[in-house]
Amino acid sequence: MLHFSTEPIDLGKSTIARAIQSQEAYTRRLRNCCHDFEYACNEASVTLPGDEPYQQLIYSIIDKKRTIGIDKIIVEGIGNADLSVRAIYEAVGTRSTLEGKAFTPIRFLDTVDPLRTELANRTLKAELGRGRNILLNVVSKSGNTTETIANFELLLQVYREARPHDWHELVVVTTGRNSPLWKAARSIGIDILPVYEKVGGRYGALSSVSLFPLGLAHVDVVSLLNGAREARDTYLYAKKPSHNLPLASAATLFAATKRKKPIYIHDTFLFAKDLEYLGRWYRQLLAESIGKEHDRKGKRVETGLLPTVSIGSTDLHSRAQLYLGGPSHSITTFVTLNNWPVDPAVPADTNPNDPYPSIVPHIRGKTFAQLMSAITQGTQGAYKKQKRPYMHIQFDHLDEHHIGAFMQFKMLEVMYLGNMLNINAFDQPHVELYKAITREVLAKGMPTTPAAS
């Protein structure tokens, strides 16, 4: 499982303790939501790890598409539709390749970048022309996301031209029930997977959005769900509130926002390059959930923490000076691995005539995991010395089970934090603002490039 610890320097331990104790009623609500198979509560995503009928529906479409023999998968969507799938796929992809069990390739198309879209367009034409079976998974909960629908219309034309008789077998739509995309897909005979209304996009990492493409690619989604379910039940039914680790993490973040000199930045510092997109996934979760103009009573509060992502040890060589010597306005969560799937070592013995053995003392014979651990300990020691608050999450292993546990941990953490701040952690009104203005611009007509100011 996951291990969690804190160094809440200058955050006020009494503030953290009070925040933890204040969430007893909300914990009961979350427990009840775990069994809400009608998906009626805002926290309905906590139901997903245990919803076997929903999972079986997803598995049935996976089995159906596997009979075709899929060579590659394109996930076409933006936001969580891209981030959650990529986070899980990349987190376990290198390990699987080294074990000789490479997944079916997944490629991602999110925004309307003309260069990337044209490259995807030409590549798809060439691969379908060679007879390869490329499955397109179009993902949009609302069913009317501008970027997603634009890309879909372009790529669908390629499928129809290249595979006129069976193109519909190579397309799966994941969307909200009765959305515009749902209705369009049904009218042309495309397989559809549902996304529940109360499972907001950023909370949908354990829904059909991720489970279908990952399962089709042979990622162990059963282990992913088991890890999430085990974490959910362990935390929500902990004998002591302080043993509810997502609650403890949320309370620490809450205390950071209430400090006399408030903290406005939360950096997730991941000491494994394959976890970078897991950090990006959490970046969306925290930003959209906690960045709110008003609280539940309508009071203007403009609350939020700016989420950033750092990769160890790479970003120690670009940002450490700022983190340790700059303004003390951030809190950090370190994420590390206790056991790496493989662990090469620096040669213990070298030719005495080689010039490099004395360049860096004490590394000969050390494994790379030992080097990473030493750098992590050195970094945390520096944070302590500079009085920079941090938390630390440790994975025992880098696998689907631990990724599922981490994602469930973080979703619970953000729910608790939103409740402590008395805000709605499940809407995103200002995202809808830019979308509405974009549609107005498109409806009026516009120049090919924005006017120079």
BELNOR-V622329 format. One record per residue. N is the residue number from 0. RES is the residue in three letters. SS is DSSP state (H for helix, E for strand, C for the rest). OMEGA is omega in radians with two decimals (999 if undefined). Layout:
n: {N/N}
res: {RES/RES}
ss: {SS/SS}
omega: {OMEGA/OMEGA}
This chain:
n: {0/1/2/3/4/5/6/7/8/9/10/11/12/13/14/15/16/17/18/19/20/21/22/23/24/25/26/27/28/29/30/31/32/33/34/35/36/37/38/39/40/41/42/43/44/45/46/47/48/49/50/51/52/53/54/55/56/57/58/59/60/61/62/63/64/65/66/67/68/69/70/71/72/73/74/75/76/77/78/79/80/81/82/83/84/85/86/87/88/89/90/91/92/93/94/95/96/97/98/99/100/101/102/103/104/105/106/107/108/109/110/111/112/113/114/115/116/117/118/119/120/121/122/123/124/125/126/127/128/129/130/131/132/133/134/135/136/137/138/139/140/141/142/143/144/145/146/147/148/149/150/151/152/153/154/155/156/157/158/159/160/161/162/163/164/165/166/167/168/169/170/171/172/173/174/175/176/177/178/179/180/181/182/183/184/185/186/187/188/189/190/191/192/193/194/195/196/197/198/199/200/201/202/203/204/205/206/207/208/209/210/211/212/213/214/215/216/217/218/219/220/221/222/223/224/225/226/227/228/229/230/231/232/233/234/235/236/237/238/239/240/241/242/243/244/245/246/247/248/249/250/251/252/253/254/255/256/257/258/259/260/261/262/263/264/265/266/267/268/269/270/271/272/273/274/275/276/277/278/279/280/281/282/283/284/285/286/287/288/289/290/291/292/293/294/295/296/297/298/299/300/301/302/303/304/305/306/307/308/309/310/311/312/313/314/315/316/317/318/319/320/321/322/323/324/325/326/327/328/329/330/331/332/333/334/335/336/337/338/339/340/341/342/343/344/345/346/347/348/349/350/351/352/353/354/355/356/357/358/359/360/361/362/363/364/365/366/367/368/369/370/371/372/373/374/375/376/377/378/379/380/381/382/383/384/385/386/387/388/389/390/391/392/393/394/395/396/397/398/399/400/401/402/403/404/405/406/407/408/409/410/411/412/413/414/415/416/417/418/419/420/421/422/423/424/425/426/427/428/429/430/431/432/433/434/435/436/437/438/439/440/441/442/443/444/445/446/447/448/449/450/451/452}
res: {MET/LEU/HIS/PHE/SER/THR/GLU/PRO/ILE/ASP/LEU/GLY/LYS/SER/THR/ILE/ALA/ARG/ALA/ILE/GLN/SER/GLN/GLU/ALA/TYR/THR/ARG/ARG/LEU/ARG/ASN/CYS/CYS/HIS/ASP/PHE/GLU/TYR/ALA/CYS/ASN/GLU/ALA/SER/VAL/THR/LEU/PRO/GLY/ASP/GLU/PRO/TYR/GLN/GLN/LEU/ILE/TYR/SER/ILE/ILE/ASP/LYS/LYS/ARG/THR/ILE/GLY/ILE/ASP/LYS/ILE/ILE/VAL/GLU/GLY/ILE/GLY/ASN/ALA/ASP/LEU/SER/VAL/ARG/ALA/ILE/TYR/GLU/ALA/VAL/GLY/THR/ARG/SER/THR/LEU/GLU/GLY/LYS/ALA/PHE/THR/PRO/ILE/ARG/PHE/LEU/ASP/THR/VAL/ASP/PRO/LEU/ARG/THR/GLU/LEU/ALA/ASN/ARG/THR/LEU/LYS/ALA/GLU/LEU/GLY/ARG/GLY/ARG/ASN/ILE/LEU/LEU/ASN/VAL/VAL/SER/LYS/SER/GLY/ASN/THR/THR/GLU/THR/ILE/ALA/ASN/PHE/GLU/LEU/LEU/LEU/GLN/VAL/TYR/ARG/GLU/ALA/ARG/PRO/HIS/ASP/TRP/HIS/GLU/LEU/VAL/VAL/VAL/THR/THR/GLY/ARG/ASN/SER/PRO/LEU/TRP/LYS/ALA/ALA/ARG/SER/ILE/GLY/ILE/ASP/ILE/LEU/PRO/VAL/TYR/GLU/LYS/VAL/GLY/GLY/ARG/TYR/GLY/ALA/LEU/SER/SER/VAL/SER/LEU/PHE/PRO/LEU/GLY/LEU/ALA/HIS/VAL/ASP/VAL/VAL/SER/LEU/LEU/ASN/GLY/ALA/ARG/GLU/ALA/ARG/ASP/THR/TYR/LEU/TYR/ALA/LYS/LYS/PRO/SER/HIS/ASN/LEU/PRO/LEU/ALA/SER/ALA/ALA/THR/LEU/PHE/ALA/ALA/THR/LYS/ARG/LYS/LYS/PRO/ILE/TYR/ILE/HIS/ASP/THR/PHE/LEU/PHE/ALA/LYS/ASP/LEU/GLU/TYR/LEU/GLY/ARG/TRP/TYR/ARG/GLN/LEU/LEU/ALA/GLU/SER/ILE/GLY/LYS/GLU/HIS/ASP/ARG/LYS/GLY/LYS/ARG/VAL/GLU/THR/GLY/LEU/LEU/PRO/THR/VAL/SER/ILE/GLY/SER/THR/ASP/LEU/HIS/SER/ARG/ALA/GLN/LEU/TYR/LEU/GLY/GLY/PRO/SER/HIS/SER/ILE/THR/THR/PHE/VAL/THR/LEU/ASN/ASN/TRP/PRO/VAL/ASP/PRO/ALA/VAL/PRO/ALA/ASP/THR/ASN/PRO/ASN/ASP/PRO/TYR/PRO/SER/ILE/VAL/PRO/HIS/ILE/ARG/GLY/LYS/THR/PHE/ALA/GLN/LEU/MET/SER/ALA/ILE/THR/GLN/GLY/THR/GLN/GLY/ALA/TYR/LYS/LYS/GLN/LYS/ARG/PRO/TYR/MET/HIS/ILE/GLN/PHE/ASP/HIS/LEU/ASP/GLU/HIS/HIS/ILE/GLY/ALA/PHE/MET/GLN/PHE/LYS/MET/LEU/GLU/VAL/MET/TYR/LEU/GLY/ASN/MET/LEU/ASN/ILE/ASN/ALA/PHE/ASP/GLN/PRO/HIS/VAL/GLU/LEU/TYR/LYS/ALA/ILE/THR/ARG/GLU/VAL/LEU/ALA/LYS/GLY/MET/PRO/THR/THR/PRO/ALA/ALA/SER}
ss: {C/E/E/E/E/E/E/C/C/C/C/C/H/H/H/H/H/H/H/H/H/C/C/H/H/H/H/H/H/H/H/H/H/C/C/C/C/C/C/C/C/C/C/H/H/H/H/H/H/H/C/H/H/H/H/H/H/H/H/H/H/H/H/H/H/H/C/C/C/C/C/E/E/E/E/E/C/C/C/H/H/H/H/H/H/H/H/H/H/H/H/H/H/H/H/H/H/H/C/C/C/C/C/C/E/E/E/E/E/C/C/C/C/H/H/H/H/H/H/H/H/H/H/H/H/H/H/H/H/C/C/C/C/E/E/E/E/E/E/E/C/C/C/C/C/H/H/H/H/H/H/H/H/H/H/H/H/H/H/H/H/H/C/C/C/C/H/H/H/H/E/E/E/E/E/E/C/C/C/H/H/H/H/H/H/H/H/C/C/C/E/E/E/E/E/C/C/C/C/C/H/H/H/C/C/C/C/H/H/H/H/H/H/H/H/H/C/C/C/C/H/H/H/H/H/H/H/H/H/H/H/H/H/H/H/H/C/C/C/C/H/H/H/C/H/H/H/H/H/H/H/H/H/H/H/H/H/H/C/C/C/C/C/C/E/E/E/E/E/E/C/C/H/H/H/H/H/H/H/H/H/H/H/H/H/H/H/H/H/H/C/E/E/E/C/C/C/C/C/E/E/E/E/C/C/E/E/E/E/E/E/C/C/H/H/H/H/C/C/H/H/H/H/H/H/C/C/C/C/E/E/E/E/E/E/E/E/C/C/C/C/C/C/C/E/C/C/C/C/C/C/C/C/C/C/C/C/C/C/C/C/C/C/C/C/C/E/H/H/H/H/H/H/H/H/H/H/H/H/H/H/H/H/H/H/C/C/C/C/E/E/E/E/E/E/C/C/C/C/H/H/H/H/H/H/H/H/H/H/H/H/H/H/H/H/H/H/H/H/H/C/C/C/C/C/C/C/C/H/H/H/H/H/H/H/H/H/H/H/H/H/H/H/H/C/C/C/C/C/C/C/C/C}
omega: {3.14/3.05/-3.02/3.07/-3.11/2.92/-3.02/-3.06/3.08/3.14/3.14/-3.11/3.13/3.09/3.12/-3.12/3.13/3.13/3.10/-3.09/-3.07/-2.99/-3.11/-3.12/-3.13/3.06/3.09/3.12/3.14/3.08/3.14/-3.13/3.11/-3.09/-3.12/-3.09/2.96/3.14/-3.08/-3.07/-3.13/-3.12/-2.99/-3.14/3.13/3.09/-2.94/-3.09/-3.10/-3.08/-3.05/3.10/3.10/3.12/3.14/3.07/3.13/-3.12/-3.13/3.09/3.06/-3.14/-3.13/-3.09/3.12/3.13/3.13/-3.04/-3.05/-3.14/-3.12/3.14/2.98/3.02/-3.05/-3.11/-3.07/-3.07/-3.13/3.13/3.08/-2.94/-3.06/3.13/-3.11/-3.14/-3.11/-3.10/-3.10/-3.13/-3.07/-3.05/-3.12/3.12/-3.11/3.12/3.13/3.11/3.13/-3.12/-3.07/3.12/2.93/-3.10/3.00/3.04/-3.00/3.07/-3.04/-3.01/-3.10/3.04/-3.04/-3.12/-3.10/-3.13/3.13/3.08/3.10/-3.13/-3.11/3.13/3.13/3.11/-3.10/-3.07/3.08/3.11/3.10/3.10/3.13/3.13/-3.13/-3.12/3.10/3.07/-3.11/-3.00/3.03/-3.13/-3.12/-3.12/3.12/3.10/-3.01/-3.07/-3.08/-3.11/3.10/3.12/-3.13/-3.11/3.13/-3.08/3.13/3.08/3.11/3.14/-3.09/-3.13/-3.06/-3.10/-3.00/-3.05/-3.06/-3.07/-3.07/3.10/-3.08/-3.14/3.04/3.13/3.05/-3.02/3.08/-3.13/3.08/3.01/3.08/3.13/3.09/-3.09/3.13/-3.14/3.14/-3.09/-3.13/2.99/3.11/3.07/-3.07/2.99/-3.06/2.94/-3.08/-3.09/-3.06/3.04/-3.12/-3.05/-3.06/3.07/-3.03/-3.09/-3.11/3.14/3.11/3.13/-3.13/-2.98/-3.11/-3.10/-3.14/3.11/3.11/3.13/3.11/2.91/-3.07/-3.09/3.06/3.09/3.08/-3.13/3.11/3.10/3.12/-3.12/3.12/3.12/-3.14/-3.08/3.12/-3.07/-3.05/3.14/3.08/-3.09/3.11/3.11/-3.12/3.09/3.04/-2.93/3.06/3.08/3.12/3.11/3.12/3.14/3.10/3.08/3.10/3.12/3.12/3.14/-3.09/3.12/-3.14/2.99/-2.94/3.04/-3.08/-3.06/3.02/-3.13/3.01/-3.01/-3.00/-3.12/3.04/-3.04/-3.13/3.14/-3.07/-3.11/2.99/3.04/3.12/3.07/3.13/3.11/3.09/-3.10/-3.10/-3.06/-3.08/-3.07/-2.97/-3.14/-3.04/3.14/-3.07/3.02/-3.06/-3.14/3.13/3.13/3.12/-3.08/-3.12/-3.10/3.08/3.00/3.10/-3.13/3.06/-3.11/3.07/-3.14/3.09/0.01/-3.02/-3.00/2.96/-3.12/3.08/-3.05/-3.03/3.13/3.11/-3.08/-3.03/-3.09/-3.12/-3.11/3.11/-3.08/-3.12/2.98/-3.03/2.92/3.05/3.07/-3.06/3.10/3.05/-3.10/3.12/-3.13/3.07/-3.08/3.07/-3.08/2.98/-3.13/-3.12/-3.10/3.11/3.07/-3.10/3.12/3.11/-3.02/-2.93/-3.03/-3.07/-3.09/3.08/-3.10/2.93/3.11/-3.11/3.13/3.14/3.03/-3.14/3.03/3.09/3.10/3.14/3.11/3.13/3.13/3.10/3.13/3.10/3.13/-3.14/3.07/3.10/3.10/3.10/-3.10/-3.13/3.10/3.08/-3.09/3.10/2.98/-3.06/3.05/-3.13/3.00/2.97/-3.12/3.07/-3.12/-3.08/-3.13/-3.12/3.08/3.09/3.11/-3.13/-3.12/3.10/3.06/-3.03/3.10/3.06/3.12/-3.08/3.06/3.11/-3.11/3.09/3.12/3.10/-3.12/3.13/3.09/3.06/-3.10/-3.00/3.09/3.13/-3.01/-3.08/2.96/3.11/3.13/-3.12/3.14/-3.13/3.14/3.09/3.14/3.09/3.13/-3.13/-3.12/-3.11/-2.98/-3.03/3.05/-3.10/3.06/3.11/3.12/3.10/3.14/999}
